[in-house]
Amino acid sequence: MADQYSQKAEFLTIYIAEAHASNDWNMPDLNTALGVSVLKPKIMKERVSLAQRFIQESHYKLPMYVDSIDNVTMEAYGARPERLYLIVDGKIAYKGGPGPYCFSYDSLRVALQKALNQH
């Protein structure tokens, strides 16, 4: 979607609290299957390091910002474990369901097309 609309909209990711840290809400079967086992960061430098690792290992292309260690953005947007948003003129135009199971790229695409048609 970002490739298709990159000339008309800005796409970004905010790295929030690690969903399944091994010392927090561990899911050993999932973490082992994915080959991912990380500790919940205690300081900002550790969270930034996790975000950088994710970008490198997954070849992530979108710009990524990192939430504060006290999760200000995650809490403000109700984003845990992950969520899709469309922000238009500083206001929420679309808020997807909590991911990864309750959000829809198709409904985000429809909302984005509607917003672009109105501008």
LOZA-745759 format. One line per field, with one value per residue (C-alpha): residue in three letters; x, y, z. Coordinates in pm, 1 decimal, decimal comma. Each point is the difference from the previous one (the first is absolute). Example, Ala and Ser with C-alpha at 12.3 -4.5 7.8 and 13.67 -1.06 7.14 Angstrom:
// LOZA-745759
residu	[ALA; SER]
x	[1230,0; 137,0]
y	[-450,0; 344,0]
z	[780,0; -66,0]
// end
This chain:
// LOZA-745759
residu	[MET; ALA; ASP; GLN; TYR; SER; GLN; LYS; ALA; GLU; PHE; LEU; THR; ILE; TYR; ILE; ALA; GLU; ALA; HIS; ALA; SER; ASN; ASP; TRP; ASN; MET; PRO; ASP; LEU; ASN; THR; ALA; LEU; GLY; VAL; SER; VAL; LEU; LYS; PRO; LYS; ILE; MET; LYS; GLU; ARG; VAL; SER; LEU; ALA; GLN; ARG; PHE; ILE; GLN; GLU; SER; HIS; TYR; LYS; LEU; PRO; MET; TYR; VAL; ASP; SER; ILE; ASP; ASN; VAL; THR; MET; GLU; ALA; TYR; GLY; ALA; ARG; PRO; GLU; ARG; LEU; TYR; LEU; ILE; VAL; ASP; GLY; LYS; ILE; ALA; TYR; LYS; GLY; GLY; PRO; GLY; PRO; TYR; CYS; PHE; SER; TYR; ASP; SER; LEU; ARG; VAL; ALA; LEU; GLN; LYS; ALA; LEU; ASN; GLN; HIS]
x	[0,0; 283,4; 150,2; -332,3; -77,5; 344,4; -41,5; -326,3; 41,4; 273,2; 37,0; 186,5; 25,8; 29,5; 185,4; -186,0; 35,2; 131,5; -306,1; 152,3; 317,7; 145,2; -9,1; -349,5; -281,7; 200,6; -142,5; 277,8; -149,5; -49,2; 332,1; 189,1; -175,8; 91,1; 349,9; -64,4; 68,8; 53,0; -13,6; -237,5; 209,0; 57,5; 154,5; -56,1; 334,2; -110,9; -334,0; 175,3; 239,0; -294,0; -158,9; 327,3; 36,7; -352,4; 69,0; 322,1; -123,4; -330,7; 133,4; -273,2; -44,4; -236,7; 128,3; -9,6; -28,7; 39,4; -249,7; 127,9; 100,7; -309,4; -222,8; -162,6; -100,0; -114,7; -223,9; -137,0; -97,4; -98,1; 246,8; 108,6; 86,7; -26,2; -248,8; -45,8; -91,5; -69,6; 66,4; -135,6; 71,2; 106,1; -319,5; -68,2; -191,2; 26,5; 79,6; 37,3; -73,0; 274,5; 242,3; 105,6; -336,1; -250,0; 135,6; -61,0; 226,3; -300,8; -199,5; 304,9; 37,0; -367,2; 39,8; 318,8; -162,9; -296,8; 231,5; 201,8; -317,6; -112,0; 325,5]
y	[0,0; 237,2; -59,8; 70,6; 321,2; 135,6; 302,7; 97,9; -102,5; -44,3; -342,4; -65,8; -244,6; 66,4; -272,8; -51,4; -243,0; -340,0; -225,3; -326,9; 73,1; -309,7; 167,6; 146,9; -156,5; -289,8; -231,2; -261,3; -201,4; 309,2; 158,1; -323,3; -57,5; 351,8; -17,5; 309,6; 29,5; 347,0; 151,9; 282,4; 316,4; 195,3; 308,4; 187,8; -107,6; -365,6; 71,4; 188,4; -292,9; -242,6; 222,4; 18,1; -377,5; -44,7; 238,0; -179,6; -357,5; 53,1; 247,5; 240,3; 288,8; 247,4; 279,3; -110,5; 205,6; -146,6; 58,3; 122,6; -261,7; 91,6; -72,5; 341,9; -50,2; -358,7; 101,2; 310,2; -196,8; -330,1; -164,9; -315,9; -241,6; 176,9; 217,6; 175,7; 370,0; 258,5; 355,5; 281,0; 363,4; -100,5; -194,4; -373,0; -85,7; -376,5; -222,9; -367,7; -277,2; -137,3; -205,5; -224,7; -176,8; 286,2; 244,5; 16,1; 143,1; 9,2; 227,8; 223,3; 20,1; 101,7; 268,2; 128,3; 17,2; 187,4; 248,7; 55,7; 60,2; 266,1; 196,4]
z	[0,0; 80,6; -343,8; -168,6; 190,9; 89,6; -229,1; 170,4; 365,0; 257,8; 158,9; 322,6; 286,0; 369,6; 183,8; 327,7; 292,0; -98,5; -23,1; 117,3; 189,6; 163,5; 342,5; -36,8; -202,4; -137,4; -263,6; -20,9; -287,0; -215,8; 93,1; -64,3; -332,5; -112,0; 143,0; 208,2; 369,6; 142,8; 344,8; 84,3; -26,0; 320,3; -157,2; -324,0; -147,2; 24,1; -173,1; -279,8; -38,2; -34,5; -263,9; -192,6; 20,3; -136,2; -288,8; -92,0; 36,1; -178,8; -261,1; 110,9; -242,4; 168,4; 222,5; 361,9; 314,2; 347,8; 279,7; 336,6; 254,1; 202,4; -303,8; -36,1; -364,1; 46,3; 290,4; -173,8; -310,3; 165,5; -232,1; 181,9; -143,7; -337,0; -183,3; -333,1; -7,8; -265,9; 113,2; -216,7; 85,8; 350,4; 74,5; 9,3; -318,6; 44,4; 297,0; -73,3; 244,7; 222,3; -201,0; -124,6; -16,5; -0,6; -251,5; -369,7; -265,8; -231,3; 231,7; 45,8; -377,8; -36,6; 267,7; -164,8; -343,7; 149,0; 173,4; -316,8; -201,6; 248,9; -24,1]
// end
